[in-house]
Amino acid sequence: MEKLDTYIAFDLEFNTVEGVSHIIQISAVKFDKHEEAAQFDSYVYSSVPLQSFINGLTGITADKISQAPKIDQVLDAFKSFIGDTPLIGYNAHKSDLPILAENGLGLATQYKLDIFDEAYERRSTDLNGIVNLKLTSVADFLGIKGRGHDSLEDARMTARVYEAFLELDSNKDYLNQQEEAHGDNPFAALGDLFD
C-alpha cells in the first residue's frame, strides 16, 4: 500500500433524482504526518426536491441545502482547499469522482488510493471475520467510531482507516525485520544472557 505523509480524504453526499446525482454535501480532511491538520465541510444548494430517503439516511434537511452556497462556489472553495495534495477516498472511483467530474471538477489524476480496494485486499488477513466492507463496518472492526452518511464523518473515518492500515503494515514490517535478524530461535533476542 502506498504510504502518504500528507493527503486529503474526501467524501460526498448526493441526492439522486431521475438518474441524476445532485451533490448536497462535500467534505474533506487533510492529514499531515498522521494527524488531522485541516477540514473542509459544506452543504451545497440544490433546487431539486430532497428525497425523503436521503433525508433519513444523511440527516440533511431541505432547509440546509436551500440556504447553502451554489455548486460552483463550493467546488471553487473545495479545489482551493485540496490544491495539489494527493487524495484518498472510500469507493470514490465508483461514485464521488465521476459525480465531481460531471460537475466540472476532474480529480482522477490526483486520486492516489482507494481505501475500499485496500480493505477488499485485506479481508482475509487484517479484516478476517468482518461482516461486510461498508466504511462504517471496517471502521468499527478497527475500533474507529464515526457516524456514516455524513460526508465529514465519512472522510474522517476513511483517513483513520487508512492510518490504521499504515500502522498494521508498520507492525508487520517490524516483526518481519525481527524474524530476519534472529531467525527461528525464539530466544535470540535475549542475546548472550544464557552464555
MIGUVEX-733174 format. One record per residue: residue in three letters; x, y, z of N, C-alpha, C, O, CB in turn. Coordinates in steps of 0.1 Angstrom, whole numbers, padded with zeros to 4 digits, always signed. Each point is the difference from the previous one (the first is absolute). Glycine has a CB too. Layout:
MIGUVEX-733174
alaXYZXYZXYZXYZXYZ;...
***
This chain:
MIGUVEX-733174
met+0008-0012+0000-0008+0012+0000+0009+0012+0000+0010+0001+0007-0029-0013+0005;glu+0015+0022-0020+0008+0012-0001-0001+0008+0013-0011+0002+0006+0007-0001-0030;lys+0016+0004+0029+0000+0007+0012+0001+0015-0003+0009+0005-0007+0003-0024+0019;leu-0022+0026-0007-0001+0015-0003+0001+0007+0014-0007-0003+0009-0008+0000-0029;asp+0025+0012+0021+0001+0008+0012-0010+0011+0001-0004+0004+0011+0029-0009-0011;thr-0028+0011-0012-0010+0010+0000-0011-0003-0011+0004-0004-0011+0013+0021+0018;tyr-0029-0017-0003-0011-0003-0010-0013+0006+0005-0001+0005+0011+0013-0027-0017;ile-0022+0021-0003-0013+0005+0004-0010-0012-0003+0000-0005-0011+0006+0029+0005;ala-0014-0027+0016-0011-0010-0002-0013+0008-0002-0002+0010+0007+0014-0028+0008;phe-0020+0014-0025-0012+0008-0003-0012-0009-0002+0002-0012-0002+0012+0030-0008;asp-0025-0012+0011-0013-0007-0002-0011+0009-0004+0000+0012+0003+0007-0029+0014;leu-0017+0012-0024-0011+0008-0004-0013-0007+0005-0001-0012+0002+0013+0020-0023;glu-0022+0000+0023-0014-0005+0001-0008+0006-0012+0003+0011-0004-0002-0013+0030;phe-0009-0006-0032-0008+0005-0011-0014-0006+0000-0003-0010+0006+0024+0012-0019;asn-0029+0005+0005-0015-0002-0001-0002-0004-0014+0001+0008-0009-0007+0008+0027;thr+0003-0029-0021-0002-0005-0014-0015+0000-0003-0008-0006+0006+0029-0008-0004;val-0024+0022-0012-0014+0001-0005+0000-0002-0015+0007+0007-0007-0013+0010+0026;glu-0002-0026-0023-0002-0004-0015+0014-0002-0006+0003+0004-0011-0024+0009+0010;gly+0029-0021+0008+0013-0004-0005+0011+0010+0000+0011-0002-0004-0024-0012-0010;val+0010+0026+0019+0010+0011+0001+0004+0002+0015-0009+0002+0008+0000+0009-0029;ser+0022-0011+0024+0004+0001+0014+0004+0015+0002+0009+0006-0007+0000-0030+0008;his-0015+0030+0009+0002+0014+0003+0007+0001+0014-0004-0006+0010-0017+0013-0023;ile+0033-0001+0013+0008+0001+0012-0007+0008+0010-0004+0011-0003+0026-0014-0011;ile-0023-0002+0026-0006+0008+0011+0010+0003+0012-0003+0008+0008-0019-0017-0015;gln+0033+0002+0007+0010+0003+0010+0014-0005-0005+0001-0011-0006-0018+0008+0025;ile+0027+0011-0017+0014-0003-0004+0008+0002+0013+0000+0011+0006-0003-0005-0031;ser+0011-0016+0029+0009+0001+0011+0013-0006-0002+0002-0009-0008-0022+0009+0023;ala+0030+0004-0008+0014-0005-0001+0007+0003+0013-0002+0010+0007+0002-0008-0032;val+0010-0011+0028+0009+0002+0011+0014-0001-0005+0003-0009-0008-0019+0000+0025;lys+0025+0018-0013+0014-0001-0004+0008-0006+0011-0001+0005+0011-0001+0015-0027;phe+0010-0030+0013+0009-0006+0010+0014+0003-0004+0004-0001-0012-0021-0017+0017;asp+0025+0023+0005+0014+0003-0002+0007-0007+0011-0002+0002+0012-0003+0020-0023;lys+0015-0031+0007+0008-0008+0010-0009-0007+0009+0002+0000+0013+0017+0016-0015;his-0030-0022-0003-0009-0009+0007-0009+0007+0010-0006-0007+0009+0023-0011-0011;glu-0018+0031+0001-0009+0008+0009-0010+0008-0009+0004+0005-0010+0014-0004+0029;glu-0030+0001-0014-0009+0008-0008+0004+0015+0002+0002+0005+0011-0021-0022-0008;ala+0021+0023-0014+0005+0014+0000-0010+0010-0005+0001+0012+0004+0021-0021-0009;ala-0032+0005-0003-0010+0010-0004-0012-0008-0005+0001-0012-0003+0017+0029-0004;gln-0029-0010+0006-0012-0006-0006-0008+0009-0009+0001+0013+0002-0002-0027+0019;phe-0007+0009-0029-0009+0007-0009-0013-0006+0001-0001-0013-0001+0020+0019-0015;asp-0030+0002+0017-0013-0006+0001-0010+0010-0005-0001+0011+0006+0008-0025+0014;ser-0015+0011-0030-0010+0009-0005-0012-0008-0005+0001-0010-0007+0017+0027+0002;tyr-0030-0012+0009-0012-0004-0007+0000+0007-0014+0006+0010-0002-0019-0014+0024;val+0005-0001-0031-0001+0005-0014-0014+0003-0003-0009-0009+0002+0030-0004-0009;tyr-0024+0025+0002-0013+0004-0004-0006-0010-0011+0008-0003-0010-0003+0027+0016;ser-0017-0027-0006-0007-0007-0010-0014+0004+0000-0007+0000+0010+0023-0020-0008;ser-0022+0022-0014-0014+0003-0002-0008-0013-0002-0012+0000+0000+0018+0022-0010;val+0001-0033+0009-0006-0013-0002-0006-0005+0013+0007+0000+0010+0009-0006-0029;pro-0028+0002+0020-0006-0005+0012+0008-0011+0006+0004-0010-0006-0027+0017-0002;leu+0025-0006+0021+0008-0010+0007-0008-0012+0003-0011+0000+0005+0024+0018+0006;gln-0008-0030-0015-0007-0012+0002-0001-0003+0015+0010+0002+0007-0001-0011-0029;ser-0020+0005+0027-0002-0003+0014+0010-0011+0004+0004+0000+0012-0028+0007-0013;phe+0027-0016-0007+0010-0011+0003+0013+0006+0003+0007-0004+0009-0019-0012-0024;ile+0017+0026+0007+0013+0007+0002-0001+0008+0013+0010+0000+0007-0006+0001-0032;asn-0015+0006+0028-0001+0007+0012+0001-0010+0012+0007+0004+0010-0022+0013-0021;gly+0009-0028+0010+0001-0010+0011+0013-0006+0002+0005-0002+0011-0028-0003-0015;leu+0030+0003-0007+0013-0006-0001+0011+0009+0006+0009-0004+0008-0016-0010-0028;thr+0007+0027+0015+0011+0009+0003-0003+0010+0011+0009+0005+0006-0003-0008-0030;gly-0019+0005+0027-0004+0011+0009+0000+0013-0006-0002+0010+0007+0011-0024+0011;ile-0005+0015-0031+0000+0013-0007-0015+0004-0003-0007-0008-0005+0031+0004-0005;thr-0027+0016+0014-0014+0005-0003-0001+0009-0012+0010+0005-0005-0014-0007+0030;ala-0008+0003-0030-0002+0009-0012+0004+0015+0004+0005+0007-0009-0024-0022+0001;asp+0017+0018+0021+0003+0014+0004+0015+0002-0001+0005+0011-0004-0025-0012+0020;lys+0028-0009-0012+0015+0001-0001+0005+0003-0014+0008+0008-0002-0006-0023+0022;ile-0008+0007-0029+0005+0002-0014-0006+0012-0007+0006+0005-0009-0003-0030+0008;ser-0015+0029+0005-0006+0012-0006+0008+0013+0004-0001+0010-0007-0021-0021+0007;gln+0029+0011+0011+0008+0011+0005+0015-0001-0003+0007+0009+0004-0025-0006+0014;ala+0022-0014-0024+0014-0002-0002+0005+0007-0013-0008+0004-0008+0006-0027+0019;pro+0015+0025-0012+0006+0006-0012-0002-0009-0012-0002-0012+0001+0019+0023+0013;lys-0017-0005-0026-0002-0008-0012+0012-0008-0004+0011+0002+0005-0026+0016-0013;ile+0013-0028+0000+0010-0010-0003+0013+0006-0005+0011-0004+0004-0029-0012-0010;asp+0018+0026-0003+0012+0006-0005+0009+0006+0011+0012-0001+0000-0024+0005-0022;gln+0005+0003+0031+0007+0006+0011+0006-0010+0009+0012+0001+0004-0028+0018-0005;val+0009-0030+0004+0005-0010+0009+0012-0007-0007+0010-0003+0006-0033+0000+0005;leu+0022-0001-0024+0010-0006-0007+0013+0008-0001+0011-0005+0001-0028-0007-0014;asp+0015+0025+0011+0012+0009+0000+0007+0000+0014+0012-0001+0001-0023+0016-0018;ala+0003-0014+0028+0006-0001+0013+0007-0013+0003+0010-0001+0006-0028+0017+0002;phe+0011-0027-0013+0006-0013+0002+0013-0002-0007+0009-0005+0005-0033-0004-0002;lys+0024+0014-0016+0012-0001-0008+0012+0008+0007+0011-0005+0000-0026+0002-0021;ser+0011+0014+0026+0011+0008+0007+0005-0007+0013+0012+0000+0002-0023+0021-0010;phe+0002-0028+0015+0003-0007+0012+0010-0012-0004+0010-0002+0007-0032+0008+0004;ile+0019-0014-0021+0008-0011-0003+0013+0003-0008+0010-0007+0002-0031-0006-0003;gly+0021+0024-0006+0012+0003-0008+0005-0012-0008-0008-0006-0008+0014+0023+0026;asp+0007-0020-0017+0005-0012-0007+0003-0011+0010+0008-0009-0004+0001+0024-0014;thr-0015-0015+0030+0002-0011+0009-0005-0013-0005-0011+0000-0005+0010+0017+0024;pro+0007-0028-0016-0005-0013-0004-0013-0003+0007-0002+0004+0011+0025-0012-0015;leu-0032+0002-0003-0014-0003+0005-0001-0015+0003+0005-0009-0008-0014+0029-0004;ile+0001-0023+0022-0005-0014+0003-0015+0000+0002-0005+0011+0003+0028-0018+0007;gly-0029-0004-0012-0014-0001+0002-0004-0014+0003+0008-0009+0000-0012+0029-0014;tyr-0009-0022+0016-0006-0013+0003-0010-0004-0011-0011+0005+0000+0015-0003+0025;asn+0001-0010-0035-0008-0003-0012-0004+0012-0008-0010+0000-0007+0001-0019+0020;ala+0018+0029-0012-0003+0013-0007+0001-0001-0015-0007+0008-0007+0015+0004+0027;his+0000-0021-0025+0001-0001-0015-0013-0005-0006-0002+0001-0012+0026-0006+0015;lys-0033-0001+0005-0013-0005-0005-0011+0011+0000-0009-0001-0009+0016-0022+0016;ser-0006+0032+0002-0011+0010+0001+0005+0014+0001-0003+0009-0008-0011-0026+0019;asp+0022+0020+0000+0004+0014+0003+0008+0007-0012-0003+0011-0004+0002-0017+0028;leu+0011-0001-0028+0008+0006-0011-0008+0002-0013+0001+0011-0006+0019-0023+0016;pro-0028+0002-0015-0008+0003-0012-0010+0012+0002-0002+0008-0009+0005-0032+0003;ile-0009+0025+0018-0010+0011+0003+0008+0013+0000-0006+0010-0006-0009-0026+0019;leu+0026+0017-0007+0008+0012-0001+0004+0004-0014-0001+0011-0004+0010-0016+0027;ala-0005-0005-0031+0004+0002-0014-0012+0005-0008+0001+0009-0008+0016-0027+0010;glu-0029+0013+0001-0012+0004-0007-0003+0015+0003-0007+0007-0008-0002-0030+0009;asn+0014+0028+0011-0002+0013+0004+0012+0009-0003+0001+0011+0005-0016-0019+0013;gly+0024+0003-0026+0011+0008-0005+0013+0000+0008+0009+0007-0003-0026+0007-0006;leu+0018-0023+0019+0012-0001+0008+0006-0015-0002-0005-0009+0007-0004+0027+0010;gly+0018-0019-0026+0006-0013-0002+0012-0002+0009+0010+0008+0000-0017-0007-0024;leu+0007-0011+0033+0010-0002+0010+0007-0014-0002+0007-0004+0009-0019+0019+0007;ala+0009-0022-0026+0005-0014-0002+0015-0001+0001+0005-0010+0006-0025+0005-0020;thr+0027+0015+0008+0015-0001+0001+0005+0002+0014+0011-0004+0003-0010+0011-0027;gln-0008+0000+0032+0004+0004+0014-0004-0011+0009+0005-0001+0012-0007+0025-0017;tyr-0006-0033+0001-0006-0011+0009+0011-0011+0000+0002-0007-0009-0026+0013+0004;lys+0030-0008+0017+0011-0009+0002-0004-0014+0005+0007-0010-0003+0007+0030+0006;leu-0024-0021+0006-0003-0012+0007-0014-0001+0003-0007+0009+0005+0030-0009+0004;asp-0029-0012-0012-0014-0003+0004+0000-0009+0011+0005-0012-0001-0013+0016-0022;ile+0003+0000+0035+0001-0008+0012-0009-0012+0000+0003-0010+0006+0003+0031+0006;phe-0017-0020-0020-0008-0012-0002+0007-0011-0006+0000-0011+0004-0020+0026-0006;asp+0028-0012-0009+0008-0010-0007+0010-0006+0010+0003-0012+0000-0006+0024-0022;glu+0009-0004+0031+0010-0004+0009-0007-0010+0010+0005-0010+0004+0008+0032-0006;ala-0025-0018+0007-0008-0008+0009-0003-0013-0006+0000-0011+0006-0010+0031+0005;tyr+0006-0020-0024-0003-0012-0007+0012-0010+0000-0002-0012+0001-0015+0025-0016;glu+0028-0007+0012+0013-0009+0000+0003-0006+0014+0006-0010+0001+0003+0025-0020;arg-0013-0008+0029+0003-0004+0014-0011-0008+0007+0001-0003+0012+0013+0023-0011;arg-0025-0024-0008-0011-0006+0006+0003-0014+0006-0006-0004+0009-0008+0017-0025;ser+0024-0019+0011+0004-0014+0006+0012+0001+0009+0004-0010+0006-0013+0000-0027;thr+0014+0022+0023+0012+0002+0009-0004+0009+0011-0005-0004+0011+0022+0000-0029;asp-0014+0017+0016-0003+0010+0011-0015+0001+0003-0003+0004+0012+0023+0008-0019;leu-0029-0015-0002-0014+0001+0002-0007-0013+0001-0012-0001-0003+0013+0023-0009;asn+0006-0033+0015-0006-0013+0000-0011-0001+0010+0001+0003+0012+0021-0012-0018;gly-0034+0005+0001-0012-0001+0008-0009+0012-0001-0011+0000+0007+0024-0014+0008;ile-0010+0024-0023-0008+0012-0001-0013-0004-0007+0000-0008-0009+0020+0023+0008;val-0031-0009+0005-0013-0003-0006-0003+0005-0014-0006-0006-0008-0003+0006+0031;asn+0014+0012-0026+0000+0006-0013+0010+0011-0001+0007+0003+0010-0032-0008-0012;leu+0027+0011-0010+0010+0010-0002-0005+0014-0001+0007+0009-0005+0006-0026-0006;lys-0025+0020+0017-0004+0014+0001+0010+0007+0009+0006-0005+0009-0031-0002-0012;leu+0026+0020+0000+0010+0008+0007-0003-0001+0015+0010-0001+0008-0008+0017-0028;thr-0014-0014+0024-0003-0001+0015+0004-0013+0006+0004-0001+0011-0023+0018-0015;ser+0017-0028-0004+0003-0013+0005+0015-0002+0002+0005-0005+0010-0025-0004-0021;val+0028+0014+0001+0014-0001+0000+0006+0008+0012+0008-0004+0007-0007+0000-0032;ala-0007+0016+0026+0005+0009+0011-0003-0006+0013+0008+0000+0009-0012+0020-0024;asp-0008-0025+0017-0004-0006+0013+0009-0012+0003+0004-0002+0011-0028+0010-0015;phe+0026-0016-0006+0009-0012+0002+0014+0004+0005+0006-0008+0007-0019-0004-0026;leu+0017+0023+0014+0014+0005+0004-0001+0009+0013+0010+0006+0004-0003-0007-0028;gly-0019+0002+0030-0001+0008+0012-0001+0015-0002+0003+0008+0009+0010-0026+0002;ile-0017+0022-0023-0001+0014-0003-0015+0003+0000-0008-0006-0007+0029+0006-0008;lys-0025+0010+0022-0014+0004+0001-0003+0012-0009+0008+0008-0003-0009-0016+0027;gly-0011+0008-0030-0005+0011-0008-0014-0003-0005-0005-0011+0001+0029+0015-0008;arg-0030+0007+0002-0014-0001-0004+0000+0000-0016+0006+0009-0006-0015+0002+0027;gly+0004-0022-0027+0000-0001-0014-0010+0009-0007-0010+0005+0007+0017-0028-0004;his-0006+0026-0016-0008+0008-0008-0001+0014+0004-0010+0007-0002-0003-0027-0001;asp+0024+0025+0009+0003+0014+0002+0013+0002-0007+0010-0007+0005-0024+0010+0017;ser+0016+0005-0032+0012-0001-0008+0013+0004+0008+0010-0005-0003-0024+0010-0017;leu+0012+0004+0030+0012+0003+0008+0004-0011+0009+0012-0004+0001-0019+0028-0001;glu-0003-0031+0006+0003-0012+0008+0006-0011-0009+0009-0007+0005-0028+0013+0011;asp+0013-0008-0028+0005-0010-0009+0015+0002-0004+0008-0009-0001-0032+0005-0007;ala+0027+0017+0005+0013+0004-0004+0010-0003+0011+0011-0005-0002-0020+0023-0014;arg+0005-0014+0028+0008-0002+0012+0002-0015+0003+0012-0005+0003-0020+0027+0006;met-0002-0030-0011+0001-0015+0002+0009-0006-0010+0008-0009+0003-0031+0008+0007;thr+0022+0006-0023+0009-0005-0010+0014+0002+0003+0009-0009-0001-0027+0014-0016;ala+0021+0007+0022+0014+0004+0004+0005-0009+0011+0011-0005+0000-0014+0028-0008;arg-0006-0025+0018+0004-0008+0012+0002-0015-0004+0009-0007+0006-0021+0024+0009;val+0004-0022-0024+0002-0014-0004+0013-0001-0008+0007-0010+0002-0032+0007-0004;tyr+0028+0013-0006+0013+0000-0007+0011+0000+0010+0010-0007-0001-0020+0019-0019;glu+0009-0003+0030+0011+0000+0011+0001-0013+0007+0011-0004+0003-0015+0028+0000;ala-0007-0031+0000+0000-0013+0006+0007-0010-0009+0008-0008+0005-0029+0013+0008;phe+0018-0005-0026+0007-0009-0009+0015+0003+0000+0008-0010-0001-0029+0008-0013;leu+0025+0015+0014+0014+0003+0000+0007-0006+0013+0011-0005-0001-0016+0026-0012;glu-0002-0019+0024+0006-0006+0013+0001-0015-0001+0010-0005+0005-0020+0025+0007;leu+0000-0027-0017+0000-0014-0001+0012-0004-0009+0008-0010+0003-0033+0008+0000;asp+0027+0009-0014+0011-0003-0009+0014+0002+0007+0009-0007-0002-0023+0013-0018;ser+0015+0005+0027+0012+0003+0008+0003-0010+0010+0012-0004+0001-0016+0028-0004;asn-0006-0029+0010+0002-0011+0010+0005-0013-0007+0009-0007+0005-0027+0017+0010;lys+0012-0013-0027+0004-0012-0007+0014+0001-0005+0008-0009+0001-0031+0005-0008;asp+0027+0016+0002+0014+0003-0004+0010-0002+0011+0010-0006-0001-0019+0022-0016;tyr+0005-0011+0029+0008-0001+0012+0002-0015+0004+0011-0005+0002-0019+0027+0006;leu-0003-0030-0008+0001-0014+0003+0009-0008-0010+0007-0008+0004-0030+0010+0007;asn+0021+0002-0024+0008-0007-0010+0015+0003+0001+0008-0009-0001-0028+0011-0014;gln+0023+0011+0019+0014+0003+0002+0006-0008+0012+0011-0004+0000-0016+0027-0009;gln-0003-0024+0020+0004-0008+0011+0003-0014-0003+0009-0006+0004-0022+0021+0011;glu+0004-0021-0023+0002-0014-0005+0012-0002-0008+0008-0009+0002-0032+0006-0002;glu+0027+0013-0009+0012-0001-0008+0012+0002+0009+0010-0007-0003-0023+0016-0017;ala+0013-0001+0029+0011+0003+0009+0003-0012+0009+0012-0002+0003-0016+0027-0004;his-0006-0032+0006+0002-0010+0010-0003-0014-0005+0001-0010+0008-0006+0027+0009;gly+0001-0019-0029-0003-0013-0005-0012-0007+0007-0009+0007+0005+0033-0009-0012;asp-0023-0011+0008-0011-0008+0007+0002-0001+0015-0008-0006+0006+0005-0006-0028;asn+0014+0017+0027+0003-0002+0014-0008+0010+0008+0003+0012-0001+0020-0020-0004;pro-0033+0004+0013-0008+0009+0007+0007+0007+0012-0005+0010+0005-0014-0024-0011;phe+0031+0009+0009+0008+0006+0011+0011+0009-0005+0008+0005+0008-0014-0025+0007;ala+0007+0021-0028+0012+0008-0006+0000+0014+0005+0011+0006+0002-0012-0021-0022;ala-0011+0021+0022+0000+0014+0004+0005+0002+0014+0004+0011+0004-0023-0008-0018;leu+0020-0014+0022+0006+0001+0013+0015+0001+0000+0007+0002+0010-0026-0015-0001;gly+0025+0011-0021+0014+0002-0001+0009-0010+0007-0003-0012+0000-0002+0036-0003;asp+0015-0019+0010+0009-0009+0008-0004-0003+0014+0008-0004+0008+0010+0013-0022;leu-0030-0007+0017-0005-0001+0014+0003-0014+0005+0002-0001+0012-0020+0018-0017;phe+0017-0027-0003+0002-0014+0005+0013-0006-0002+0002-0012+0002-0026+0009-0006;asp+0034+0011-0001+0013-0005-0002+0008-0002+0012+0011-0004+0000-0011+0015-0022;
***
